[in-house]
Amino acid sequence: EEQLQSSKNINDYLYQIDLENALRYSINHEISLMKSIDGEKMKALRKYLVVLATYFPLRRNNVYLEVIRDVVEKKNTMTGEEFSQLAKTTEEEMSPVYSGAPRQWIGCKGSTDSYRGYPCGLWIMFHMLTVNFALERNKDVTQTFSRNPTAVLRAMHGYIGTFFGCADCATHFLEMADKNKIFDVRSKDEAVLWLWQAHNRVNARLSGDDTEDPEHKKIQYPAAEHCPVCRHVNNSWNEEEVLRYLKVKYDYNSIKFDEIS
Ligand code: FAD
């Protein structure tokens, strides 16, 4: 047990359960809680669903997300309740999209229930999306949006600004996005690094904060023990190596299914 615990902490793995929990909470709670979705909100929702349907790795190539995307595509306005119904019926029809009821977080598990979980899941989901977008192993390179290197960041920006339940987080994120010129990103690799850097800025700001899980301290990621070559001898980042590291960690092929270590 003790060995399991420590090996869990020293690994830096990506788990399917965490990605699915984040996706499920985003769809069934955050989006579904909106009173009405129209105008800019509808645009944000469409962009998000297009990116998810193309790049989120559902098991057995389930078309759940494509179905939801295609229904929403045809609407100008929806209530959160209508969206919730759509998600529910689609989940029933396409069953099993997820493996049963919501499961315990693994990589995003906090030392108590008040720590980590969903916000952690949302971060790793967006890192996973930027990376696999950059790896270009997607099924649908013909879609015009996939030629725009900012497509995934735009979807994230719209999602966070419109649906993310933590209003303070959203305000911070949009300010930072503006200041660090999120939409000036010129390649898909730059988009991966933009999000990595943005996340590290958030980690630095929250280091030592009340919200920090004492068993999962905010670090400048990745830790030196996980990627010794990611830092130069003078401790500055070697971005080429960071990019390489992120492209392995967040690659679909690295996803762990269900087991703890
Ligand atoms: P998280 O920061 O959630 O990270 C999740 C996992 O991502 C880590 O375990 C690690 O494996 C990996 N990771 C960490 N850093 C990087 C990186 N730089 N690049 C790639 N992968 C990385 N909370 C607040 O209290 N105030 C805020 O203003 C705030 N803003 C937020 C904005 C956004 C957009 C999001 C998604 C969350 C925000 N949060 C904020 C929540 C906060 O960032 C953490 O998600 C939460 O505290 C849980 O932290 P965690 O230890 O699980 O690690």
Boltz pocket constraint, residues with backbone or C-beta under 6 A from the ligand:
constraints:
  - pocket:
      binder: B
      contacts: [[A, 12], [A, 13], [A, 107], [A, 108], [A, 115], [A, 116], [A, 117], [A, 119], [A, 120], [A, 121], [A, 122], [A, 123], [A, 124], [A, 127], [A, 160], [A, 168], [A, 169], [A, 170], [A, 172], [A, 173], [A, 195], [A, 196], [A, 197], [A, 198], [A, 199], [A, 200], [A, 202], [A, 203], [A, 206], [A, 209], [A, 211], [A, 212], [A, 213], [A, 216], [A, 217], [A, 218], [A, 219], [A, 221], [A, 222]]
      max_distance: 6.0
